[in-house]
Amino acid sequence: MAETTQCDKHLFEDATGMCRTCRRPFCADCLVYAHGPDKAPLCVPCALQASGVRSTVSKGRRGRGMSGRLLASVAATAATAVLAIPVLSAIH
């Protein structure tokens, strides 16, 4: 018996095609024929990236700038101090 592939987004729907960029299976509602019906379809996230609406769909979050890293470092130091001071004063 042939096994059917499920849509990557809608797990209870059968996949009708595959995105030409990410190569994942999708149902008809998830596929976009951006270059016409004769070309391979794209999934919505890959179509948004290809059109320039989103530039980092699959790359993940961008790194923080210098001020963001400094703020995160100060917050981590403050959190450590808040936890460590009561423990150290109880020992002493």
mmCIF file of the C-alpha atoms, coordinates in Angstrom:
data_MODEL
# 
_entry.id   MODEL 
# 
loop_
_atom_site.group_PDB 
_atom_site.id 
_atom_site.type_symbol 
_atom_site.label_atom_id 
_atom_site.label_alt_id 
_atom_site.label_comp_id 
_atom_site.label_asym_id 
_atom_site.label_entity_id 
_atom_site.label_seq_id 
_atom_site.pdbx_PDB_ins_code 
_atom_site.Cartn_x 
_atom_site.Cartn_y 
_atom_site.Cartn_z 
_atom_site.occupancy 
_atom_site.B_iso_or_equiv 
_atom_site.pdbx_formal_charge 
_atom_site.auth_seq_id 
_atom_site.auth_comp_id 
_atom_site.auth_asym_id 
_atom_site.auth_atom_id 
_atom_site.pdbx_PDB_model_num 
ATOM 1  C CA . MET A 1 1  ? 0.000  0.000  0.000   1.00 0.00 ? 1  MET A CA 1 
ATOM 2  C CA . ALA A 1 2  ? 1.347  3.449  -0.898  1.00 0.00 ? 2  ALA A CA 1 
ATOM 3  C CA . GLU A 1 3  ? 1.937  5.771  2.011   1.00 0.00 ? 3  GLU A CA 1 
ATOM 4  C CA . THR A 1 4  ? 0.641  9.338  1.666   1.00 0.00 ? 4  THR A CA 1 
ATOM 5  C CA . THR A 1 5  ? 2.713  12.294 2.805   1.00 0.00 ? 5  THR A CA 1 
ATOM 6  C CA . GLN A 1 6  ? 1.159  14.809 5.175   1.00 0.00 ? 6  GLN A CA 1 
ATOM 7  C CA . CYS A 1 7  ? 1.327  18.590 4.816   1.00 0.00 ? 7  CYS A CA 1 
ATOM 8  C CA . ASP A 1 8  ? 4.160  20.100 6.845   1.00 0.00 ? 8  ASP A CA 1 
ATOM 9  C CA . LYS A 1 9  ? 1.836  22.748 8.315   1.00 0.00 ? 9  LYS A CA 1 
ATOM 10 C CA . HIS A 1 10 ? -1.582 21.036 8.344   1.00 0.00 ? 10 HIS A CA 1 
ATOM 11 C CA . LEU A 1 11 ? -0.801 17.598 9.740   1.00 0.00 ? 11 LEU A CA 1 
ATOM 12 C CA . PHE A 1 12 ? -4.244 16.132 8.938   1.00 0.00 ? 12 PHE A CA 1 
ATOM 13 C CA . GLU A 1 13 ? -4.133 17.151 5.249   1.00 0.00 ? 13 GLU A CA 1 
ATOM 14 C CA . ASP A 1 14 ? -2.494 15.136 2.487   1.00 0.00 ? 14 ASP A CA 1 
ATOM 15 C CA . ALA A 1 15 ? 0.367  16.883 0.711   1.00 0.00 ? 15 ALA A CA 1 
ATOM 16 C CA . THR A 1 16 ? -0.327 17.745 -2.921  1.00 0.00 ? 16 THR A CA 1 
ATOM 17 C CA . GLY A 1 17 ? 3.090  19.134 -3.776  1.00 0.00 ? 17 GLY A CA 1 
ATOM 18 C CA . MET A 1 18 ? 6.537  20.075 -2.577  1.00 0.00 ? 18 MET A CA 1 
ATOM 19 C CA . CYS A 1 19 ? 8.128  23.508 -2.170  1.00 0.00 ? 19 CYS A CA 1 
ATOM 20 C CA . ARG A 1 20 ? 10.876 23.959 -4.709  1.00 0.00 ? 20 ARG A CA 1 
ATOM 21 C CA . THR A 1 21 ? 13.082 25.843 -2.232  1.00 0.00 ? 21 THR A CA 1 
ATOM 22 C CA . CYS A 1 22 ? 12.843 24.023 1.099   1.00 0.00 ? 22 CYS A CA 1 
ATOM 23 C CA . ARG A 1 23 ? 11.682 20.693 -0.419  1.00 0.00 ? 23 ARG A CA 1 
ATOM 24 C CA . ARG A 1 24 ? 9.036  20.094 2.264   1.00 0.00 ? 24 ARG A CA 1 
ATOM 25 C CA . PRO A 1 25 ? 5.593  18.659 1.419   1.00 0.00 ? 25 PRO A CA 1 
ATOM 26 C CA . PHE A 1 26 ? 2.523  20.930 1.600   1.00 0.00 ? 26 PHE A CA 1 
ATOM 27 C CA . CYS A 1 27 ? -1.206 20.818 0.876   1.00 0.00 ? 27 CYS A CA 1 
ATOM 28 C CA . ALA A 1 28 ? -2.822 22.917 -1.872  1.00 0.00 ? 28 ALA A CA 1 
ATOM 29 C CA . ASP A 1 29 ? -3.685 25.710 0.589   1.00 0.00 ? 29 ASP A CA 1 
ATOM 30 C CA . CYS A 1 30 ? -0.021 26.164 1.545   1.00 0.00 ? 30 CYS A CA 1 
ATOM 31 C CA . LEU A 1 31 ? 1.502  26.274 -1.943  1.00 0.00 ? 31 LEU A CA 1 
ATOM 32 C CA . VAL A 1 32 ? 1.915  29.411 -4.076  1.00 0.00 ? 32 VAL A CA 1 
ATOM 33 C CA . TYR A 1 33 ? 2.483  29.296 -7.815  1.00 0.00 ? 33 TYR A CA 1 
ATOM 34 C CA . ALA A 1 34 ? 4.359  32.595 -7.924  1.00 0.00 ? 34 ALA A CA 1 
ATOM 35 C CA . HIS A 1 35 ? 5.946  32.004 -11.336 1.00 0.00 ? 35 HIS A CA 1 
ATOM 36 C CA . GLY A 1 36 ? 2.884  30.530 -13.034 1.00 0.00 ? 36 GLY A CA 1 
ATOM 37 C CA . PRO A 1 37 ? 1.301  27.072 -13.125 1.00 0.00 ? 37 PRO A CA 1 
ATOM 38 C CA . ASP A 1 38 ? 4.101  25.573 -15.234 1.00 0.00 ? 38 ASP A CA 1 
ATOM 39 C CA . LYS A 1 39 ? 6.788  26.221 -12.593 1.00 0.00 ? 39 LYS A CA 1 
ATOM 40 C CA . ALA A 1 40 ? 7.266  24.377 -9.310  1.00 0.00 ? 40 ALA A CA 1 
ATOM 41 C CA . PRO A 1 41 ? 5.344  25.934 -6.392  1.00 0.00 ? 41 PRO A CA 1 
ATOM 42 C CA . LEU A 1 42 ? 6.724  27.628 -3.299  1.00 0.00 ? 42 LEU A CA 1 
ATOM 43 C CA . CYS A 1 43 ? 5.453  27.402 0.269   1.00 0.00 ? 43 CYS A CA 1 
ATOM 44 C CA . VAL A 1 44 ? 4.236  30.689 1.768   1.00 0.00 ? 44 VAL A CA 1 
ATOM 45 C CA . PRO A 1 45 ? 7.399  31.381 3.873   1.00 0.00 ? 45 PRO A CA 1 
ATOM 46 C CA . CYS A 1 46 ? 9.698  30.695 0.903   1.00 0.00 ? 46 CYS A CA 1 
ATOM 47 C CA . ALA A 1 47 ? 7.486  32.814 -1.397  1.00 0.00 ? 47 ALA A CA 1 
ATOM 48 C CA . LEU A 1 48 ? 7.689  35.709 1.061   1.00 0.00 ? 48 LEU A CA 1 
ATOM 49 C CA . GLN A 1 49 ? 11.462 35.363 1.186   1.00 0.00 ? 49 GLN A CA 1 
ATOM 50 C CA . ALA A 1 50 ? 11.743 35.146 -2.602  1.00 0.00 ? 50 ALA A CA 1 
ATOM 51 C CA . SER A 1 51 ? 9.635  38.284 -3.049  1.00 0.00 ? 51 SER A CA 1 
ATOM 52 C CA . GLY A 1 52 ? 11.744 40.244 -0.559  1.00 0.00 ? 52 GLY A CA 1 
ATOM 53 C CA . VAL A 1 53 ? 8.955  40.723 1.983   1.00 0.00 ? 53 VAL A CA 1 
ATOM 54 C CA . ARG A 1 54 ? 10.912 38.663 4.502   1.00 0.00 ? 54 ARG A CA 1 
ATOM 55 C CA . SER A 1 55 ? 14.633 38.426 4.170   1.00 0.00 ? 55 SER A CA 1 
ATOM 56 C CA . THR A 1 56 ? 15.435 35.983 6.980   1.00 0.00 ? 56 THR A CA 1 
ATOM 57 C CA . VAL A 1 57 ? 12.776 33.260 6.908   1.00 0.00 ? 57 VAL A CA 1 
ATOM 58 C CA . SER A 1 58 ? 15.146 30.323 7.271   1.00 0.00 ? 58 SER A CA 1 
ATOM 59 C CA . LYS A 1 59 ? 18.195 32.079 8.712   1.00 0.00 ? 59 LYS A CA 1 
ATOM 60 C CA . GLY A 1 60 ? 16.705 32.551 12.159  1.00 0.00 ? 60 GLY A CA 1 
ATOM 61 C CA . ARG A 1 61 ? 17.038 35.613 14.351  1.00 0.00 ? 61 ARG A CA 1 
ATOM 62 C CA . ARG A 1 62 ? 19.701 38.173 13.705  1.00 0.00 ? 62 ARG A CA 1 
ATOM 63 C CA . GLY A 1 63 ? 22.372 38.778 16.299  1.00 0.00 ? 63 GLY A CA 1 
ATOM 64 C CA . ARG A 1 64 ? 22.013 41.602 18.795  1.00 0.00 ? 64 ARG A CA 1 
ATOM 65 C CA . GLY A 1 65 ? 24.007 44.782 18.415  1.00 0.00 ? 65 GLY A CA 1 
ATOM 66 C CA . MET A 1 66 ? 26.605 45.970 20.910  1.00 0.00 ? 66 MET A CA 1 
ATOM 67 C CA . SER A 1 67 ? 24.030 47.747 23.100  1.00 0.00 ? 67 SER A CA 1 
ATOM 68 C CA . GLY A 1 68 ? 21.833 44.632 23.169  1.00 0.00 ? 68 GLY A CA 1 
ATOM 69 C CA . ARG A 1 69 ? 24.720 42.416 24.236  1.00 0.00 ? 69 ARG A CA 1 
ATOM 70 C CA . LEU A 1 70 ? 25.772 44.932 26.902  1.00 0.00 ? 70 LEU A CA 1 
ATOM 71 C CA . LEU A 1 71 ? 22.230 45.133 28.271  1.00 0.00 ? 71 LEU A CA 1 
ATOM 72 C CA . ALA A 1 72 ? 21.957 41.328 28.364  1.00 0.00 ? 72 ALA A CA 1 
ATOM 73 C CA . SER A 1 73 ? 25.297 41.107 30.178  1.00 0.00 ? 73 SER A CA 1 
ATOM 74 C CA . VAL A 1 74 ? 24.255 43.685 32.791  1.00 0.00 ? 74 VAL A CA 1 
ATOM 75 C CA . ALA A 1 75 ? 20.921 41.915 33.303  1.00 0.00 ? 75 ALA A CA 1 
ATOM 76 C CA . ALA A 1 76 ? 22.664 38.563 33.785  1.00 0.00 ? 76 ALA A CA 1 
ATOM 77 C CA . THR A 1 77 ? 25.098 40.067 36.297  1.00 0.00 ? 77 THR A CA 1 
ATOM 78 C CA . ALA A 1 78 ? 22.257 41.718 38.231  1.00 0.00 ? 78 ALA A CA 1 
ATOM 79 C CA . ALA A 1 79 ? 20.272 38.470 38.313  1.00 0.00 ? 79 ALA A CA 1 
ATOM 80 C CA . THR A 1 80 ? 23.313 36.600 39.627  1.00 0.00 ? 80 THR A CA 1 
ATOM 81 C CA . ALA A 1 81 ? 23.859 39.225 42.331  1.00 0.00 ? 81 ALA A CA 1 
ATOM 82 C CA . VAL A 1 82 ? 20.204 39.103 43.411  1.00 0.00 ? 82 VAL A CA 1 
ATOM 83 C CA . LEU A 1 83 ? 20.457 35.341 43.838  1.00 0.00 ? 83 LEU A CA 1 
ATOM 84 C CA . ALA A 1 84 ? 23.960 35.191 45.328  1.00 0.00 ? 84 ALA A CA 1 
ATOM 85 C CA . ILE A 1 85 ? 23.813 37.970 47.953  1.00 0.00 ? 85 ILE A CA 1 
ATOM 86 C CA . PRO A 1 86 ? 21.183 36.335 50.218  1.00 0.00 ? 86 PRO A CA 1 
ATOM 87 C CA . VAL A 1 87 ? 22.960 32.973 49.992  1.00 0.00 ? 87 VAL A CA 1 
ATOM 88 C CA . LEU A 1 88 ? 26.369 34.450 50.834  1.00 0.00 ? 88 LEU A CA 1 
ATOM 89 C CA . SER A 1 89 ? 24.995 36.547 53.708  1.00 0.00 ? 89 SER A CA 1 
ATOM 90 C CA . ALA A 1 90 ? 23.334 33.456 55.186  1.00 0.00 ? 90 ALA A CA 1 
ATOM 91 C CA . ILE A 1 91 ? 26.636 31.543 55.086  1.00 0.00 ? 91 ILE A CA 1 
ATOM 92 C CA . HIS A 1 92 ? 28.621 34.344 56.698  1.00 0.00 ? 92 HIS A CA 1 
# 
